[in-house]
């Protein structure tokens, strides 16, 4: 299978590129620079220079492909509205190219917060949220409703692995270093789902091989880890104490991260494991981050 992969040099996308090529697939990856293209070529992929704003480049990449896996999304969250519009236009462009065919489009989604006692399952469909403009899943499912073969792979809050430089764990580690304490909220029993990025990459491969059928897959290895365990592991590695904060104190301590640190979000991957015959193989989140090499 010839797969057009966006975000081919990203934290998740680079793992997907390696997983696909090792399984014998051909990967054409969207990259922003010649240097990044060399990194993709080193794992057997073919670089296509461009960005999500280059719709003609996206048409070129998708036009020659048997499938699209879309993992790219910008990291400057101060431009969320602009990034979300780029994302929507890219997904709709893939739909334009694949109209009338059974070629799969696989879009990356996320697992948000849930009510206490609730478990986020694959059959849940996210509503349109005016205060959160990213609508990757909604756009993909809209394509599926028009008859295209589009599906979603949802990633949990923590997609971990040695070498992680973005994402929640590096941000929380930076806060612990700055504040001199690794904090949690209340009793710290709110739950975080997680997956190792190598295990997540296998979900993408297995899902695209299955073909997109208006489904959501959960790349979730650990359904819910008590946040206090994460905070304690970060504290041990940074060399600072662990402390409980009230919700009000957390707002000051964590800033914009506070709602995620305090929030809960157990997520099941039971259907995904059955449908894809997928079982996680890699180290768990707490064990992973409780190692010096994780933090550089």
C-alpha positions as CSV (number, residue, x, y, z in Angstrom):
1,X,0.0,0.0,0.0
2,X,1.2,3.5,-0.9
3,X,0.4,5.8,2.1
4,X,0.5,9.6,2.1
5,X,1.4,10.6,5.6
6,X,1.2,14.1,7.0
7,X,3.2,15.1,10.0
8,X,5.8,12.5,9.0
9,X,8.5,14.0,11.2
10,X,6.2,14.6,14.2
11,X,6.3,12.7,17.5
12,X,3.6,10.3,16.4
13,X,4.0,10.6,12.7
14,X,7.6,9.6,12.7
15,X,6.7,6.4,14.6
16,X,3.9,5.8,12.1
17,X,6.3,6.2,9.2
18,X,8.7,3.6,10.7
19,X,5.9,1.2,11.5
20,X,4.5,1.4,8.0
21,X,7.8,0.9,6.2
22,X,8.8,-1.9,8.4
23,X,5.5,-3.6,7.5
24,X,6.3,-3.3,3.8
25,X,4.2,-0.3,2.9
26,X,5.4,2.6,0.8
27,X,5.3,6.0,2.6
28,X,5.3,9.4,1.1
29,X,5.6,11.9,3.9
30,X,4.8,15.6,4.0
31,X,7.8,17.4,5.5
32,X,8.6,21.0,5.9
33,X,12.4,21.0,5.1
34,X,15.1,19.1,3.2
35,X,16.6,18.2,6.5
36,X,13.4,16.7,7.8
37,X,13.1,14.9,4.5
38,X,16.5,13.2,5.1
39,X,15.2,11.9,8.5
40,X,12.2,10.4,6.8
41,X,14.3,8.9,4.0
42,X,16.5,7.2,6.7
43,X,13.6,5.0,7.7
44,X,12.6,4.2,4.2
45,X,10.1,6.9,3.4
46,X,9.9,9.4,0.4
47,X,9.7,13.1,1.4
48,X,7.3,15.5,-0.2
49,X,8.2,19.1,0.7
50,X,5.3,21.3,1.8
51,X,2.9,22.2,4.6
52,X,-0.8,21.8,5.4
53,X,-1.4,25.2,3.8
54,X,-0.1,23.9,0.4
55,X,-3.3,22.4,-0.8
56,X,-1.9,21.6,-4.3
57,X,0.9,19.7,-2.6
58,X,-1.6,17.8,-0.5
59,X,-3.5,17.0,-3.7
60,X,-0.3,15.7,-5.3
61,X,0.5,13.5,-2.3
62,X,-3.0,12.1,-1.9
63,X,-3.6,11.7,-5.6
64,X,-0.9,9.1,-6.0
65,X,-1.8,7.3,-2.7
66,X,-3.8,4.2,-1.8
67,X,-4.5,5.8,1.6
68,X,-4.0,8.9,3.7
69,X,-2.9,9.1,7.3
70,X,-3.2,12.6,8.7
71,X,-1.2,13.2,11.9
72,X,-0.1,16.8,11.3
73,X,-1.2,19.7,13.5
74,X,0.6,22.8,14.5
75,X,2.1,23.3,18.0
76,X,1.5,27.1,18.5
77,X,-1.7,26.9,20.4
78,X,-2.0,30.7,20.5
79,X,-3.0,30.3,16.9
80,X,-5.6,27.5,17.5
81,X,-8.3,29.0,15.3
82,X,-5.9,29.4,12.3
83,X,-4.4,25.9,12.8
84,X,-7.8,24.4,13.0
85,X,-8.9,26.0,9.8
86,X,-5.8,24.6,8.1
87,X,-6.5,21.2,9.5
88,X,-10.2,21.3,8.3
89,X,-9.1,22.4,4.8
90,X,-6.5,19.7,4.6
91,X,-9.0,16.9,5.6
92,X,-11.6,18.2,3.1
93,X,-8.9,18.3,0.4
94,X,-8.2,14.6,1.0
95,X,-12.0,14.0,0.7
96,X,-12.1,15.8,-2.6
97,X,-9.3,13.6,-4.0
98,X,-10.7,10.3,-2.7
99,X,-14.4,11.0,-3.6
100,X,-15.8,8.0,-5.5
101,X,-13.2,5.6,-4.2
102,X,-12.8,3.2,-1.3
103,X,-9.3,4.5,-0.5
104,X,-9.1,5.1,3.3
105,X,-8.5,8.4,5.0
106,X,-7.4,8.1,8.6
107,X,-7.5,11.3,10.7
108,X,-5.9,11.8,14.2
109,X,-8.3,12.8,17.0
110,X,-8.0,13.0,20.8
111,X,-9.6,11.8,24.0
112,X,-10.9,14.7,26.0
113,X,-12.1,15.1,29.6
114,X,-14.9,13.0,31.0
115,X,-17.2,13.1,33.9
116,X,-16.2,11.2,37.0
117,X,-17.1,7.6,36.6
118,X,-17.6,7.9,32.8
119,X,-15.5,5.9,30.4
120,X,-14.8,7.3,27.0
121,X,-15.5,4.6,24.4
122,X,-15.0,4.4,20.6
123,X,-18.7,4.9,19.8
124,X,-18.7,8.4,21.2
125,X,-18.9,11.2,18.6
126,X,-17.6,14.6,19.7
127,X,-20.0,17.6,19.4
128,X,-19.0,20.8,17.7
129,X,-17.5,23.1,20.4
130,X,-17.5,26.8,19.6
131,X,-14.9,27.5,22.4
132,X,-12.5,24.9,20.9
133,X,-12.2,25.3,17.2
134,X,-10.3,22.1,16.3
135,X,-12.7,19.8,14.5
136,X,-10.6,17.1,13.0
137,X,-12.9,14.3,14.0
138,X,-16.1,16.2,13.1
139,X,-14.6,16.9,9.6
140,X,-13.6,13.2,9.1
141,X,-17.0,11.9,10.2
142,X,-18.7,14.4,7.9
143,X,-16.7,12.9,5.0
144,X,-17.8,9.4,6.0
145,X,-21.4,10.6,6.0
146,X,-20.9,11.6,2.4
147,X,-19.9,8.1,1.6
148,X,-16.1,8.4,1.8
149,X,-14.0,5.9,3.6
150,X,-12.9,8.0,6.6
151,X,-12.1,7.0,10.2
152,X,-10.4,8.4,13.2
153,X,-7.6,7.2,15.5
154,X,-7.9,8.9,18.9
155,X,-4.8,9.5,21.0
156,X,-4.9,9.8,24.8
157,X,-3.6,12.7,26.8
158,X,-0.1,11.1,27.1
159,X,1.6,9.6,24.1
160,X,4.9,8.8,25.8
161,X,8.4,7.6,25.0
162,X,12.1,8.5,25.5
163,X,12.8,11.6,23.4
164,X,9.5,13.3,23.9
165,X,10.0,17.1,23.8
166,X,6.4,18.2,23.4
167,X,3.2,17.1,25.0
168,X,2.0,17.1,28.6
169,X,4.8,15.3,30.4
170,X,7.6,17.7,29.2
171,X,5.3,20.7,30.0
172,X,4.5,19.3,33.5
173,X,8.2,18.6,34.1
174,X,9.1,22.2,33.2
175,X,6.5,23.4,35.7
176,X,7.9,21.2,38.4
177,X,11.4,22.5,37.8
178,X,10.3,26.1,37.7
179,X,8.1,25.9,40.8
180,X,10.2,23.5,42.8
181,X,7.4,21.1,43.4
182,X,5.6,18.4,41.4
183,X,1.9,19.1,42.2
184,X,-1.4,17.3,41.8
185,X,-4.9,18.5,42.6
186,X,-6.9,17.2,45.6
187,X,-6.2,13.5,46.2
188,X,-4.7,13.1,42.8
189,X,-7.0,10.2,41.9
190,X,-8.2,11.7,38.6
191,X,-7.4,9.5,35.7
192,X,-5.1,9.9,32.7
193,X,-5.2,7.4,29.8
194,X,-1.9,6.8,28.0
195,X,-0.1,4.9,25.3
196,X,3.5,4.4,24.2
197,X,4.1,6.0,20.8
198,X,5.2,2.7,19.3
199,X,2.0,1.0,20.3
200,X,0.1,4.0,19.0
201,X,1.8,3.7,15.6
202,X,0.7,0.1,15.3
203,X,-2.9,1.2,15.8
204,X,-2.6,3.5,12.8
205,X,-1.1,0.8,10.6
206,X,-3.6,-1.8,11.6
207,X,-6.5,0.6,11.1
208,X,-5.4,1.7,7.6
209,X,-4.9,-1.9,6.6
210,X,-8.4,-2.6,7.8
211,X,-9.8,0.2,5.7
212,X,-11.7,3.2,7.0
213,X,-15.4,2.5,7.8
214,X,-16.7,5.5,9.7
215,X,-15.1,4.2,12.9
216,X,-13.1,5.6,15.8
217,X,-10.1,3.6,17.1
218,X,-8.6,4.2,20.5
219,X,-4.9,4.0,20.8
220,X,-5.1,3.5,24.5
221,X,-2.8,1.1,26.4
222,X,-3.6,2.3,30.0
223,X,-7.2,3.3,30.5
224,X,-6.6,5.5,33.4
225,X,-3.6,6.2,35.6
226,X,-4.1,8.2,38.9
227,X,-2.5,11.6,38.2
228,X,-0.7,11.5,41.6
229,X,1.4,8.6,40.4
230,X,2.5,10.7,37.4
231,X,3.3,13.7,39.6
232,X,5.3,11.5,42.0
233,X,7.4,10.0,39.1
234,X,8.1,13.5,37.8
235,X,9.1,14.7,41.2
236,X,11.5,11.8,41.7
237,X,13.3,12.5,38.4
238,X,13.3,16.3,38.8
239,X,14.4,16.0,42.5
240,X,11.5,18.0,44.0
241,X,8.8,17.2,46.5
242,X,5.3,16.2,45.6
243,X,2.4,18.3,46.9
244,X,-1.4,18.4,46.8
245,X,-3.1,21.7,45.7
246,X,-6.6,23.0,45.9
247,X,-8.3,23.7,42.5
248,X,-7.8,27.4,43.2
249,X,-4.1,26.9,43.9
250,X,-3.7,24.8,40.8
251,X,-5.0,27.7,38.6
252,X,-2.1,29.8,39.7
253,X,0.5,27.0,39.7
254,X,-0.3,25.4,36.3
255,X,-2.0,28.2,34.4
256,X,-3.6,26.9,31.3
257,X,-2.7,23.3,32.1
258,X,-4.7,23.3,35.3
259,X,-8.0,21.9,33.8
260,X,-6.0,19.0,32.3
261,X,-4.1,18.3,35.5
262,X,-7.3,18.3,37.5
263,X,-9.5,16.6,34.9
264,X,-10.3,13.0,34.5
265,X,-10.8,11.0,31.4
266,X,-10.8,7.2,31.6
267,X,-10.9,5.7,28.1
268,X,-11.5,2.2,26.9
269,X,-9.8,0.5,23.9
270,X,-11.7,-2.8,24.2
271,X,-13.4,-2.5,20.8
272,X,-10.2,-1.4,19.1
273,X,-8.2,-4.4,20.6
274,X,-10.8,-6.8,19.2
275,X,-11.3,-5.1,15.9
276,X,-7.6,-4.7,15.1
277,X,-6.3,-7.7,17.1
278,X,-4.1,-5.1,18.8
279,X,-2.4,-5.5,22.2
280,X,0.1,-2.9,23.7
281,X,3.6,-4.2,24.1
282,X,5.6,-1.3,25.4
283,X,6.5,0.1,28.9
284,X,3.8,1.9,30.8
285,X,3.7,5.7,31.3
286,X,4.8,5.8,35.0
287,X,7.6,3.4,34.5
288,X,8.7,5.2,31.4
289,X,8.8,8.7,32.9
290,X,10.4,7.4,36.1
291,X,13.7,7.0,34.3
292,X,16.5,9.7,33.9
293,X,16.8,9.1,30.2
294,X,13.2,10.2,29.6
295,X,13.9,13.7,30.8
296,X,17.1,14.2,28.8
